[in-house]
Amino acid sequence: MLSAGALVASLVIGAACGARSGDPPPDDATETETETETGTDSETGTETDGTADPPLGSCENPIVLPLKQFTVRGRLLGPSEQDGWCSDGENDRGAEDVYRVTAPYDVDVYFIVRDETDFEPVIRVEKDICGAGEDLDEDGTVRMCTNPLATGAIRSFFLEANAEYFITVDSPRGVDGRYGLDILYGPPPVEACALHPSVITQQPGGVFLWENELPAGQGFADGPCGGPGTENIFALEIDYPGVAAIDVDGDVNADIRSYCGGTGELVCEQNGGYFEYFFESPGTYYLNVDQPSHTSANSYSLRVEFD
């Protein structure tokens, strides 16, 4: 067990100090929970062979999240243990906290940066591995690596059943600050998906044409058919039951969703191509043209025709 003097010294040199809230906030986000903040250093013991346990909030010992609405809080102070592919050399070179979440079913996960956050955090999400850094693969191990996020920012990712996901909250070099994130499950609000300004409106015999170049980088509309790369996601306004014929030319994936999160996917066409979808009910749907990975950069053309 660390002595009191050693504990104080360890806090001064500044390892990450992860924290969790008590009960999750109610639906109206009224602050009623009792927060218990525990520094990771104070939870580090010594095993009988003399080796220290990994600090809580590290890749080796992540903080486990419950599968329910929850608020996480922490204080970050000290050097970085890891950074990600979106680093600019400063924005994630401070200390970080790592959380782990898994679920027995597919679910969208989204988070909101709380206004109590003292700095603009970088958030990374990795599937089945922690600390991948720039090691990106075709399976999309790294699902998210954000720019620094301001208070109120919302981001979402698609959590595949029975896979482990690691959420890293990272800080800029030299920061000493607290953060708060609301972690939620289910259909994300449309603000999390960065809709294209063009709306596709159903009209008998109507045709919508579009083409674009999608750069490499981080997207917003993660899902089982899409990917973590950049995308265009269009709102589809459907007024009557009918068929949409969709033709995508380009090395991209395309899918139709009932809401902008990945679990809203209704049909998918990978690597471009032609497909049709029959809309049974009026409403707002979403057409997502997505890159398979952070590293891919492709141009595409799109044609949507209604019967």
Phi, psi and omega in degrees: 000139179291141173286166180298321180294319180294323180295315179299318180297320181294324179289327180292318181285343161091058165285163179298142180242090183288158179210152176232152173279176173275248180290153177292155178291152176291174186300329181274007176063019176294136185281099181235349186284155175267120184271134173242114182251123182234123178293140183295327181298324182289345179261005181270117180257190177232126180283168184296335179274005175090359179267140182282143173295147176299140180296142176297134183096011176255171176301323182284339182215067184289158176279124185276128180267142173284158180272064179199165177306131188207151175246128175250145179222153176194171173238130181246130183203123174122192186282162180276142170264333182203157173218177187239181185292337183271008181295142173255015182093350182227320194290342177225030180264009172265188181294161182216159171242141182243131177243151178236139178218144174215160182212152178278004180214160176294140180203147170276137176243132175223155183224154181232130178283121184282155185288354176278358183285130187275345185217172178266103185283154167260132181247130174240143175233126180233142182258124174062010178204149179234136180082033182291338181062240181262011184278080180269143178230175184293337180277359177070045178306316176271111184267339183203140170210101191272162161291166175305133188255130178280165175306135180089352180297143180237131175223155180222159172214161181265122179258117180278141183305137172066014174256151178270134176238134180248123180253117181252126174259113186245157187234160177292160177303134175079007183281150167226098186203163179258155178223160173216135178228134167271124178255124184228159184233142180119187182303122180286155174295153184298337179297340181281350190249358174052069182296147171293144182292339179280128178255133179267116184254128180292128174217142179303121181075006183286151180227134174244129180239140178204149171215153185196161171252123179260121180281165171294151178142188184274131176259191184238337191252063179297147180187176182292329180264322180283218180188183182281355181284178182294157185205168162244128177237119186254138169286135176249113179266109184255122184256343182206157177299132182178175185259139168248128175259122188239126180236119181242123179250111181150161182275064181226166174257149179225138177212157175251137183232151175278339169212173193283347177285163185295328180286354174276005184295131180252325180203150184221143172229116182267148177060038178073174178131187184247136173207163179235152176217134178263121177270116181280327187232143174298158178150185178260123176242179183223132176253119185248123174250113199230152174271144182287338182208171177297332188271344183282145178218115187219153170260157180209161169235149186228136174229124176240125181233134180255147178279000000 
